[in-house]
Amino acid sequence: MAVLEAEGKLFKVLERRSGTSQSNGNPWSSQDFVLEIPGQYPAYAVFNVFNDRVQLNQFKEGEYVKVSFDFRGHEYQGRWFNQLNAWKMERPGTGETPQGPTNGQTTPDPQAAPAPPTGPAEQPQQGGDDLPF
């Protein structure tokens, strides 16, 4: 499977769940987080981190991040569901996951979503004079 990645704002970190496996008695933990993916209409995606593969406490809500993940689909009572499993999170441009606490500042990626035109100077020209033929 190809490496899947998404970039956006860490919108919300949800509560951690933990327990013990019934099959072998090993402890486990799971935590979800919501990523806001920029665009004209922002999209929200819920990712899951299983057994601390990503140290979510190293990131702050509102911080711009890059998430590497895979997905799984499963059926439950005749309905199908998808799960996005995050296995790496980093700050774009650094190429590394954080090693210590952050100072809470965010650094958005300027190439993630181009800003829409804001004024008449940035609007495309209308009319037939700009055609090359």
Steps between C-alpha positions, in 0.01 A plus 500: 500500500624849417586743777204729557552846645280791598591849618288736700426656834480275806143593579420284803671227706243266649515302823733199527346156549690205645445147619633147500469255212267212579688262270851536644476742794721769345422864582391728216412865447326688222448870436319688224571846365331723243694662217358805320611479136510846337320598184213715382280277715717352779462126552534316829646151537519287816823301543580233758832440677539154650749424781678838491644462148467881490565708811201733472604687815792644298255698285259782585149552367514763226848392386557420131610135459567232241352155574613172341231234523345186358136401490292194571140422416281263698141380509279509807139383493469545126654850493851588386736738680845645430771572754799728442798373702770762558851362543706819469443871561745781437521870449526575125836624383695338783476138385520389861256415772536717811720376782402741775222734606399768255459869570148499354584708194360388168666516162254454213635360175463773238473241219224295667208705369546800273312806612201594284526820296426800718465791262441597139875500424520129578188400306551331162434728207174456312468549130648369177817711479716269709473190277824386336333421165 
